[in-house]
């Protein structure tokens, strides 16, 4: 489960979690919409990203969010396939945990990976996707924090 396209570092990390074993991914993409603006602002302040906290997000909910989310999902699936993994996915607007449970049951998944940015308020109250999924899906849930473009420039020595 993701909320934005995977960075190259994210793709490399998740595709290497099981060594050389063949892997397949069912990616559920749920972009964060306008309903989460306050929570995102609090998270930005907690991370010291004050400029991000005061700007209005470019993300939108509903049909307007669908096209960018579809592109982000397509980018992610292509990147996973380029690393040799099988990958399918869909954009999810409603009931992501229920859909996740259904996908786990249908595919007989070994584990769930929730790759997200930090969401301090939700995590504190255990309302984040990983915490909610752990109580519902019946398989191990691995929670990972996604890389940002800033992380990658630091990793590669760029400024």
Steps between C-alpha positions, in 0.01 A plus 500: 500500500643835393384862486746638243722352228797302620838665464783299342639441852161367616476268199849368557431444869165322474608289204808381690327411829493131411839471334495323166165329561240583236259766627166630394319809618139608507525874550211689651541873451292729717598861450445722799229750416370826637345328801852450638629859463501573875676170584760561228564852631557365852735235362691765302541717811616198704761425231614864492371547145332834567478605134306184422268557798382838377456429131177368358558148371477439130321172568126487460239246592259312281506498123764776480743285702440195283714596202816592698448191718466280191825644360675450834379140518608432141845644573533280808388183321740566211788554743427177689476305173831648385656345814368159393193477723146426392281798583134591466302762683212738529411840641282483810276787605286333767544227762868425437540261794196294397635477145845412635351214703317374193817513287698312767235227511464472121873493426604304811758771567791424733523853634382857459733795454367842589730762354409849614635828624489557877155591630561577865143568610362186338791290625464630855137392508572180302270612219766479229466239226757260643345497848152451361615231257675300773163445665323398182706325232631188674858517366807692618491872422829676434486876539762697307553872455538610141799690374465855375685678224705668776599157636620393159709809439663448841553129428664574168709786632307761299396833649 
